[in-house]
Amino acid sequence: MMKNMNPDQLGQWSVWAGCLGILAF
């Protein structure tokens, strides 16, 4: 699943990870 990721995509991923983390916990 690791493709050429742009900084913007990484930023969105960090936001998604944060939301998922908050929902998980």
MOPAC internal coordinates of N, CA, C and O (Angstrom, degrees):
PM7 1SCF
backbone

  N    0.0000 0     0.00 0     0.00 0    0    0    0
  C    1.4649 1     0.00 0     0.00 0    1    0    0
  C    1.5173 1   110.71 1     0.00 0    2    1    0
  O    1.2310 1   120.61 1  -179.68 1    3    2    1
  N    1.3337 1   116.44 1     0.32 1    3    2    1
  C    1.4646 1   119.30 1  -178.71 1    5    3    2
  C    1.5187 1   109.53 1   -89.73 1    6    5    3
  O    1.2310 1   120.57 1   -75.64 1    7    6    5
  N    1.3135 1   116.52 1   104.36 1    7    6    5
  C    1.4634 1   120.42 1   176.49 1    9    7    6
  C    1.5217 1   108.69 1  -109.60 1   10    9    7
  O    1.2310 1   120.79 1     6.20 1   11   10    9
  N    1.3135 1   116.09 1  -173.80 1   11   10    9
  C    1.4710 1   119.19 1   176.15 1   13   11   10
  C    1.5191 1   108.53 1   -68.06 1   14   13   11
  O    1.2310 1   120.76 1   -77.90 1   15   14   13
  N    1.3137 1   116.15 1   102.10 1   15   14   13
  C    1.4634 1   120.00 1  -176.24 1   17   15   14
  C    1.5129 1   110.19 1   -96.80 1   18   17   15
  O    1.2310 1   120.89 1   -46.98 1   19   18   17
  N    1.3147 1   115.90 1   133.02 1   19   18   17
  C    1.4667 1   120.56 1   176.56 1   21   19   18
  C    1.5254 1   109.25 1   -84.94 1   22   21   19
  O    1.2310 1   119.81 1   -23.18 1   23   22   21
  N    1.3216 1   117.97 1   156.82 1   23   22   21
  C    1.4718 1   120.88 1   177.65 1   25   23   22
  C    1.5219 1   111.72 1   -52.81 1   26   25   23
  O    1.2310 1   120.41 1   142.78 1   27   26   25
  N    1.3383 1   116.82 1   -37.22 1   27   26   25
  C    1.4661 1   119.83 1   179.20 1   29   27   26
  C    1.5236 1   109.94 1   -62.84 1   30   29   27
  O    1.2310 1   120.66 1   135.79 1   31   30   29
  N    1.3305 1   116.35 1   -44.21 1   31   30   29
  C    1.4640 1   119.30 1  -179.97 1   33   31   30
  C    1.5220 1   110.05 1   -63.04 1   34   33   31
  O    1.2310 1   120.62 1   139.23 1   35   34   33
  N    1.3471 1   116.42 1   -40.77 1   35   34   33
  C    1.4627 1   119.19 1   178.66 1   37   35   34
  C    1.5188 1   109.83 1   -62.28 1   38   37   35
  O    1.2310 1   120.22 1   141.33 1   39   38   37
  N    1.3283 1   117.18 1   -38.67 1   39   38   37
  C    1.4611 1   120.60 1   178.97 1   41   39   38
  C    1.5210 1   110.15 1   -61.95 1   42   41   39
  O    1.2310 1   120.50 1   134.36 1   43   42   41
  N    1.3357 1   116.65 1   -45.64 1   43   42   41
  C    1.4638 1   119.84 1   178.66 1   45   43   42
  C    1.5219 1   109.70 1   -61.46 1   46   45   43
  O    1.2310 1   120.49 1   139.66 1   47   46   45
  N    1.3455 1   116.67 1   -40.34 1   47   46   45
  C    1.4617 1   120.13 1  -179.79 1   49   47   46
  C    1.5152 1   110.58 1   -61.85 1   50   49   47
  O    1.2310 1   120.61 1   138.96 1   51   50   49
  N    1.3499 1   116.43 1   -41.04 1   51   50   49
  C    1.4693 1   119.43 1   179.94 1   53   51   50
  C    1.5236 1   109.50 1   -62.65 1   54   53   51
  O    1.2310 1   120.55 1   139.05 1   55   54   53
  N    1.3435 1   116.55 1   -40.95 1   55   54   53
  C    1.4689 1   119.75 1   179.17 1   57   55   54
  C    1.5217 1   109.87 1   -63.95 1   58   57   55
  O    1.2310 1   120.46 1   134.22 1   59   58   57
  N    1.3343 1   116.72 1   -45.78 1   59   58   57
  C    1.4642 1   120.54 1   179.45 1   61   59   58
  C    1.5164 1   110.47 1   -61.03 1   62   61   59
  O    1.2310 1   120.74 1   137.02 1   63   62   61
  N    1.3477 1   116.20 1   -42.98 1   63   62   61
  C    1.4688 1   120.21 1  -179.94 1   65   63   62
  C    1.5278 1   109.57 1   -61.10 1   66   65   63
  O    1.2310 1   120.40 1   138.70 1   67   66   65
  N    1.3341 1   116.85 1   -41.30 1   67   66   65
  C    1.4656 1   120.19 1   179.62 1   69   67   66
  C    1.5259 1   110.48 1   -63.24 1   70   69   67
  O    1.2310 1   120.16 1   134.96 1   71   70   69
  N    1.3264 1   117.30 1   -45.04 1   71   70   69
  C    1.4718 1   120.36 1   179.81 1   73   71   70
  C    1.5227 1   110.09 1   -62.84 1   74   73   71
  O    1.2310 1   120.52 1   134.76 1   75   74   73
  N    1.3296 1   116.61 1   -45.24 1   75   74   73
  C    1.4656 1   119.69 1  -179.94 1   77   75   74
  C    1.5215 1   110.10 1   -62.48 1   78   77   75
  O    1.2310 1   120.41 1   139.49 1   79   78   77
  N    1.3370 1   116.82 1   -40.51 1   79   78   77
  C    1.4704 1   120.43 1   179.69 1   81   79   78
  C    1.5205 1   110.40 1   -62.00 1   82   81   79
  O    1.2310 1   120.61 1   136.31 1   83   82   81
  N    1.3352 1   116.44 1   -43.69 1   83   82   81
  C    1.4709 1   119.97 1  -179.51 1   85   83   82
  C    1.5318 1   109.53 1   -64.08 1   86   85   83
  O    1.2310 1   120.61 1   138.62 1   87   86   85
  N    1.3356 1   116.43 1   -41.38 1   87   86   85
  C    1.4667 1   119.48 1  -179.78 1   89   87   86
  C    1.5265 1   110.23 1   -68.32 1   90   89   87
  O    1.2310 1   120.59 1   141.53 1   91   90   89
  N    1.3356 1   116.49 1   -38.47 1   91   90   89
  C    1.4662 1   120.26 1  -177.91 1   93   91   90
  C    1.5270 1   109.90 1   -65.69 1   94   93   91
  O    1.2310 1   121.21 1   139.87 1   95   94   93
  N    1.3347 1   115.29 1   -40.13 1   95   94   93
  C    1.4731 1   117.64 1  -177.76 1   97   95   94
  C    1.5165 1   109.74 1  -104.47 1   98   97   95
  O    1.2310 1   120.10 1   180.00 1   99   98   97

